[in-house]
């Protein structure tokens, strides 16, 4: 049921301007019948200014007339014009991938495995609409077309959106941090391309012509 704006103010207006029963007003405004009775008696919502649900588009005159003529009738609120835009997204079914793009899945899998190792097979499967067995074959390089697989961003291939990819990466951020912590510093650290000679590092060593060009022959 559509939520009513300012339910008590609306109830005040309906009590003052219609012959609806307390039950009908309570049902429409989401209140208890005793609250509506209290409004009618002046014990509840004292000083609250009534809000016309017809003028603000929450209720039609026809609904009021139907309810006034039938005590058992329960009024229905007018749905907002753009109510469908605020509905939560329905759970999506299996992702459909056009035939023309299915052959690109192994390339996308290879890219994800290389650039986002924190993603689980289930996440990759959901992201680009593939099977776990295919992911494993690409990961283990046992895929029948391994020689021709070229890691390619799945977004550029049109297999998923950047928003979906970022969402899955965000969900696995803690897993990536744990993996990097367990791996520790890499062994192949960069070293200077030029390493000074040991003789030049020795403290107090004096550079002379002999040390630079070798000892000269004496006649």
C-alpha positions in Angstrom: 0.0 0.0 0.0 1.2 3.5 -0.8 2.3 5.5 2.2 0.3 8.6 3.1 2.1 11.8 3.7 1.2 13.5 7.0 -1.2 10.7 8.0 -2.5 12.5 11.1 -3.1 15.7 9.3 -4.9 13.8 6.5 -7.0 12.0 9.1 -7.9 15.4 10.6 -9.2 16.6 7.2 -11.1 13.4 6.6 -12.8 13.6 10.0 -13.8 17.2 9.4 -14.8 17.0 5.8 -16.3 13.5 5.2 -18.7 11.0 6.7 -16.2 8.2 6.6 -16.1 5.8 9.5 -13.2 5.7 11.9 -12.2 2.3 10.6 -12.1 3.6 7.0 -10.0 6.6 7.9 -7.7 4.6 10.1 -7.1 2.0 7.3 -6.3 4.7 4.7 -4.0 6.7 7.0 -2.3 3.7 8.6 -3.6 4.7 12.1 -5.4 2.8 14.8 -9.2 3.4 14.9 -8.9 4.7 18.5 -6.4 7.3 17.3 -9.0 8.5 14.7 -11.6 8.5 17.4 -9.3 10.6 19.6 -8.8 13.0 16.7 -12.6 13.4 16.4 -12.9 13.9 20.1 -10.1 16.5 20.1 -7.8 14.4 22.3 -5.3 13.5 19.6 -3.5 15.8 17.1 -4.9 18.9 18.8 -3.8 22.0 16.9 -2.8 19.9 13.8 -4.0 21.5 10.6 -5.8 19.2 8.3 -4.2 18.2 5.0 -6.5 17.7 2.0 -5.5 14.4 0.4 -7.5 15.3 -2.8 -5.6 18.5 -3.5 -2.2 17.0 -2.9 -3.0 14.1 -5.2 -3.2 11.2 -2.7 -6.9 10.5 -3.0 -9.6 11.0 -5.5 -13.2 12.3 -4.9 -14.5 9.1 -6.4 -12.8 7.0 -3.8 -14.3 9.1 -1.0 -17.8 8.8 -2.5 -17.4 5.0 -2.8 -16.3 4.7 0.8 -19.1 7.0 2.1 -21.7 4.9 0.3 -20.2 1.6 1.5 -18.9 1.3 5.1 -17.0 -1.9 4.1 -15.1 -0.3 1.3 -11.5 0.5 1.9 -10.1 3.5 -0.1 -7.0 3.1 -2.2 -4.4 5.9 -2.4 -3.5 7.3 -5.8 0.0 6.0 -6.8 2.6 8.7 -7.5 3.2 9.3 -11.1 6.8 8.1 -11.0 6.4 5.5 -8.3 7.9 2.8 -10.6 11.2 4.7 -10.6 11.5 4.2 -6.8 10.9 0.5 -6.8 13.8 -1.7 -5.8 15.5 -3.6 -8.6 14.2 -7.1 -9.0 16.6 -9.9 -8.7 18.0 -10.5 -12.1 18.0 -13.9 -13.7 20.9 -15.5 -15.4 22.8 -13.0 -17.6 22.2 -13.5 -21.3 25.2 -12.9 -23.5 24.7 -12.5 -27.3 26.2 -15.3 -29.4 28.6 -12.9 -31.1 30.2 -12.1 -27.7 30.3 -15.5 -26.2 33.6 -16.4 -27.9 35.2 -13.4 -26.0 34.4 -14.8 -22.6 37.8 -16.7 -22.2 39.6 -13.4 -22.9 37.6 -11.6 -20.3 38.2 -14.5 -17.8 41.9 -14.3 -18.4 41.9 -10.5 -17.8 39.9 -10.9 -14.5 42.1 -13.7 -13.2 45.2 -11.7 -13.9 44.1 -8.3 -12.7 41.7 -9.2 -10.0 42.8 -12.5 -8.4 40.6 -11.6 -5.4 37.4 -12.3 -7.3 36.0 -15.8 -6.7 34.9 -18.1 -9.5 31.3 -17.4 -8.5 31.7 -13.6 -8.9 33.3 -14.0 -12.3 30.6 -16.4 -13.4 27.9 -13.9 -12.3 29.7 -11.0 -13.8 30.2 -12.2 -17.4 27.7 -15.1 -17.5 30.0 -18.1 -17.8 30.5 -21.4 -16.0 32.9 -22.3 -13.2 34.4 -25.1 -15.3 35.3 -22.6 -18.1 36.9 -20.3 -15.5 38.9 -23.2 -14.1 40.1 -24.3 -17.5 41.3 -20.7 -18.4 42.9 -20.4 -15.0 44.8 -23.7 -15.3 45.5 -23.2 -19.0 43.7 -26.3 -20.0 41.2 -24.5 -22.2 41.0 -25.9 -25.7 41.8 -22.5 -27.2 44.4 -21.4 -24.6 47.0 -20.5 -27.3 44.7 -17.8 -28.7 43.4 -16.3 -25.5 44.3 -12.7 -25.1 43.4 -11.1 -21.7 40.9 -8.3 -22.5 38.8 -6.0 -20.2 35.3 -7.4 -20.0 33.8 -3.9 -20.0 35.4 -3.1 -23.4 34.1 -6.5 -24.7 30.6 -5.5 -23.6 30.2 -8.5 -21.3 29.5 -6.4 -18.2 29.2 -2.8 -17.1 31.9 -0.8 -15.3 29.5 -0.3 -12.4 29.0 -4.1 -12.0 32.7 -4.7 -12.2 33.5 -2.1 -9.6 30.8 -3.5 -7.3 32.3 -7.0 -7.4 35.8 -5.6 -6.9 34.6 -3.5 -3.9 33.0 -6.6 -2.3 36.3 -8.5 -2.6 38.6 -5.6 -1.4 39.1 -7.2 2.0 40.0 -10.5 0.4 42.6 -8.8 -1.8 44.2 -7.0 1.2 44.5 -10.4 2.9 46.1 -12.0 -0.1 48.6 -9.2 -0.4 49.4 -9.4 3.3 50.0 -13.2 3.0 52.2 -12.8 0.0 54.5 -10.3 1.6 57.2 -8.3 -0.2 58.2 -9.6 -3.6 61.6 -11.0 -4.2 62.2 -9.4 -7.5 62.8 -5.9 -6.1 64.4 -3.3 -8.4 68.1 -2.8 -8.0 70.2 0.2 -9.2 71.5 -0.2 -12.8 74.9 1.0 -11.7 76.7 -0.4 -8.7 79.9 1.4 -7.6 83.0 -0.7 -7.5 84.2 -2.0 -4.1 87.4 0.0 -4.3 85.5 3.3 -4.7 83.3 2.5 -1.7 86.2 2.1 0.7 86.5 4.9 3.0 89.6 7.1 2.6 90.6 5.6 -0.8 92.4 8.1 -2.9 91.8 8.3 -6.6 95.1 8.7 -8.5 96.2 8.3 -12.1 97.5 4.8 -11.2 94.1 3.7 -9.8 92.3 5.0 -12.8 94.7 3.9 -15.6 96.9 1.3 -13.9 100.5 1.6 -12.9 102.6 3.2 -15.7 105.8 1.5 -16.9 109.1 2.9 -15.8 111.9 3.3 -18.2 
